[in-house]
């Protein structure tokens, strides 16, 4: 389902959750996330919602490896970043914090 930023903000305020990939596309570099776009976090900021970083490990394999064997993908839900922590930051700063947390977890697990 596609929402405009304004609609998404309203839905978040109502309690709806969204998974957003702040790179804007899937990474072509394995477990290394691409550049995060600050605009990805605007709806969360406007809704004053917590941001829960999620580290995905090996999620690229089913798409990039031409094999039919089972792949184990790891999903790590990290500590939320609450509005009180980020309320005075620009979205690009929020993106940087979230990416650093995700990178740290990926590096810890691989």
Rosetta silent file (secondary structure, phi, psi, omega in degrees, C-alpha in Angstrom):
SEQUENCE: XXXXXXXXXXXXXXXXXXXXXXXXXXXXXXXXXXXXXXXXXXXXXXXXXXXXXXXXXXXXXXXXXXXXXXXXXXXXXXXXXXXXXXXXXXXXXXXXXXXXXXXXXXXXXX
SCORE:     score description
SCORE:     0.000 S_00000001
   1 L     0.000  129.793  179.785    0.000    0.000    0.000 S_00000001
   2 L   -99.759  130.347  178.112    1.424    3.375   -0.990 S_00000001
   3 L  -123.320  148.342  169.368    0.817    6.389    1.228 S_00000001
   4 L   -78.087  160.409 -177.110    1.772    9.997    0.876 S_00000001
   5 H   -54.709  -43.943 -178.596    3.819   11.408    3.755 S_00000001
   6 H   -63.535  -44.163  178.704    0.849   13.279    5.218 S_00000001
   7 H   -65.571  -41.148 -179.841   -1.371   10.162    5.121 S_00000001
   8 H   -63.393  -42.715  178.175    1.381    8.011    6.582 S_00000001
   9 H   -57.770  -44.875  179.382    1.895   10.459    9.439 S_00000001
  10 H   -63.601  -41.362  179.494   -1.806   10.298   10.286 S_00000001
  11 H   -65.527  -38.237  177.352   -1.783    6.494   10.159 S_00000001
  12 H   -63.638  -42.631  178.603    1.262    6.356   12.460 S_00000001
  13 H   -61.020  -28.989  178.524   -0.519    8.632   14.934 S_00000001
  14 L   -80.480   -6.754  178.293   -3.405    6.127   14.908 S_00000001
  15 L   106.766    2.838  179.364   -0.989    3.361   15.885 S_00000001
  16 L   -75.109  141.905  178.308   -0.187    1.805   12.518 S_00000001
  17 L  -105.083  148.289  178.198    3.365    0.522   12.078 S_00000001
  18 L  -131.634  146.260  169.767    5.445    0.735    8.908 S_00000001
  19 L  -104.702  123.397 -178.385    8.633   -0.899    7.744 S_00000001
  20 L  -123.182  132.591  175.207   10.688    1.560    5.764 S_00000001
  21 L   -98.250  100.873 -171.510   13.896    0.824    3.940 S_00000001
  22 L   -68.268   -3.135  175.970   15.690    4.184    4.205 S_00000001
  23 L   -80.499  -21.036 -178.973   18.054    3.367    1.355 S_00000001
  24 L    86.766  -10.937  178.470   15.189    3.683   -1.104 S_00000001
  25 L  -161.672  168.726  179.030   16.185    0.392   -2.755 S_00000001
  26 L   -81.938  145.796 -177.541   17.726   -2.857   -1.730 S_00000001
  27 L   -68.777  140.825  175.431   21.481   -2.934   -1.268 S_00000001
  28 L   -99.784   10.842 -175.883   23.581   -4.623   -3.924 S_00000001
  29 L  -113.900   39.160  177.533   26.473   -4.972   -1.447 S_00000001
  30 L    64.567 -125.696 -177.775   25.417   -7.988    0.569 S_00000001
  31 L   -85.453    4.652 -179.370   25.101   -7.162    4.254 S_00000001
  32 L   -93.040  112.100  179.197   26.446   -3.625    3.832 S_00000001
  33 L   -64.186  149.039  175.091   23.570   -1.105    3.913 S_00000001
  34 L   -80.065 -168.275  179.325   23.585    1.683    1.344 S_00000001
  35 L   -71.260  134.916  178.374   23.188    5.373    2.097 S_00000001
  36 L   -87.601  139.297  178.135   20.149    6.228    4.206 S_00000001
  37 L   -95.891  125.508 -178.492   17.895    9.038    3.029 S_00000001
  38 H   -57.511  -35.030 -178.204   16.861   11.466    5.764 S_00000001
  39 H   -60.697  -20.555  179.144   13.429   11.957    4.231 S_00000001
  40 H   -61.746  -20.712 -174.140   12.585    8.367    5.133 S_00000001
  41 H  -102.116    0.298 -175.690   12.178    9.482    8.734 S_00000001
  42 H   -60.914  -43.111 -179.247    9.923   12.533    8.202 S_00000001
  43 H   -64.426  -40.113  177.980    6.643   10.764    8.923 S_00000001
  44 H   -63.429  -42.046  179.169    8.000    9.304   12.168 S_00000001
  45 H   -63.398  -47.897 -178.817    9.241   12.741   13.235 S_00000001
  46 H   -63.449  -33.090  179.569    5.937   14.432   12.428 S_00000001
  47 H   -87.031   -5.886 -177.823    4.031   11.705   14.298 S_00000001
  48 L    56.770   40.351 -175.246    6.536   11.843   17.186 S_00000001
  49 L   -94.982  154.078  172.375    6.792    8.069   16.946 S_00000001
  50 L   -68.768  149.275  177.699    9.543    5.755   18.134 S_00000001
  51 E  -113.050  122.064 -178.425   11.876    4.498   15.418 S_00000001
  52 E  -107.953  104.205  177.376   12.871    0.844   15.740 S_00000001
  53 E   -66.249  143.985  178.559   16.005    0.022   13.737 S_00000001
  54 E  -129.320  123.194  177.667   16.023   -3.469   12.236 S_00000001
  55 E   -96.510  121.438  177.157   19.225   -5.210   11.166 S_00000001
  56 E  -105.445  126.678 -179.742   18.737   -7.749    8.377 S_00000001
  57 E  -118.586  125.969  179.855   21.545  -10.226    7.850 S_00000001
  58 L    68.946   16.156  178.703   21.768  -12.334    4.701 S_00000001
  59 L   -69.628  -15.479  179.068   18.357  -11.163    3.465 S_00000001
  60 L   -76.691  -23.496 -171.683   19.963  -10.477    0.084 S_00000001
  61 H   -58.867  -44.526  179.664   20.827  -14.142   -0.518 S_00000001
  62 H   -61.139  -21.995 -178.188   17.434  -15.362   -1.771 S_00000001
  63 H   -94.474  -31.504 -171.060   17.549  -12.607   -4.409 S_00000001
  64 H  -105.319  -16.757 -178.748   21.206  -12.621   -5.392 S_00000001
  65 L  -104.398  124.096 -177.848   22.308  -16.242   -5.129 S_00000001
  66 L   -84.597   74.424 -179.038   21.116  -18.541   -7.898 S_00000001
  67 L  -149.556  153.132 -178.541   20.519  -21.578   -5.699 S_00000001
  68 L  -104.333    4.659 -179.538   17.448  -23.303   -4.321 S_00000001
  69 L   -74.660  159.540 -178.752   18.859  -24.385   -0.973 S_00000001
  70 L   -63.896  140.104  178.628   17.488  -22.981    2.269 S_00000001
  71 L  -119.656  132.398  175.962   18.926  -19.678    3.444 S_00000001
  72 L   -93.123  118.515  179.105   18.955  -18.594    7.075 S_00000001
  73 L  -107.724  134.439  177.929   18.139  -14.891    7.368 S_00000001
  74 E  -101.606  137.040  175.900   18.639  -13.062   10.653 S_00000001
  75 E  -124.670  119.318 -178.597   16.304  -10.279   11.779 S_00000001
  76 E  -118.922  115.869  175.322   17.404   -8.205   14.764 S_00000001
  77 E   -86.926  121.839 -174.957   15.047   -5.626   16.260 S_00000001
  78 E   -96.769  172.227 -179.597   17.200   -3.025   17.961 S_00000001
  79 E   -59.729  133.449 -179.563   16.517   -0.633   20.794 S_00000001
  80 E   -64.369  152.373  171.567   14.006    2.040   19.742 S_00000001
  81 E  -104.245  110.989 -175.158   14.992    5.637   19.206 S_00000001
  82 L   -87.137  155.398 -176.986   12.285    7.631   21.004 S_00000001
  83 H   -52.087  -42.008 -179.886   11.006   11.052   19.998 S_00000001
  84 H   -58.581  -29.194 -179.919   12.520   12.662   23.106 S_00000001
  85 H   -78.840  -30.728 -173.182   15.941   11.476   21.931 S_00000001
  86 H  -115.241    1.256 -171.795   15.655   12.778   18.368 S_00000001
  87 L   -58.424  -26.734 -179.083   13.211   15.692   18.561 S_00000001
  88 L  -100.581    9.758 -178.170   15.924   18.345   18.068 S_00000001
  89 L   -99.083  155.664  170.362   17.737   16.508   15.269 S_00000001
  90 L   -79.423  155.220 -177.456   17.504   16.865   11.520 S_00000001
  91 H   -61.345  -30.293  178.290   16.246   13.788    9.698 S_00000001
  92 H   -68.039  -31.999  176.155   19.690   13.217    8.168 S_00000001
  93 H   -70.123  -39.913  176.435   21.132   13.035   11.703 S_00000001
  94 H   -61.558  -45.311  179.262   18.447   10.518   12.674 S_00000001
  95 H   -57.826  -41.202 -179.760   19.294    8.493    9.569 S_00000001
  96 H   -64.332  -43.288  178.806   22.965    8.485   10.588 S_00000001
  97 H   -63.478  -47.233 -179.154   22.189    7.218   14.107 S_00000001
  98 H   -61.480  -44.592  179.769   19.877    4.485   12.833 S_00000001
  99 H   -63.382  -41.014  179.241   22.412    3.354   10.220 S_00000001
 100 H   -62.542  -41.297  178.687   25.215    3.254   12.807 S_00000001
 101 H   -63.867  -42.799  179.860   23.098    1.079   15.131 S_00000001
 102 H   -65.878  -45.964  178.897   22.231   -1.287   12.299 S_00000001
 103 H   -60.051  -40.872  179.835   25.848   -1.487   11.086 S_00000001
 104 H   -59.974  -46.635 -179.495   27.050   -2.173   14.626 S_00000001
 105 H   -65.283  -42.438  179.419   24.634   -5.108   15.004 S_00000001
 106 H   -61.881  -45.895 -179.446   25.509   -6.525   11.576 S_00000001
 107 H   -64.686  -32.831  178.108   29.235   -6.307   12.326 S_00000001
 108 H   -67.914  -33.697 -173.065   28.658   -7.932   15.715 S_00000001
 109 H   -95.388  -19.088 -179.373   26.812  -10.891   14.166 S_00000001
 110 L  -105.349    0.000    0.000   28.844  -11.663   11.031 S_00000001
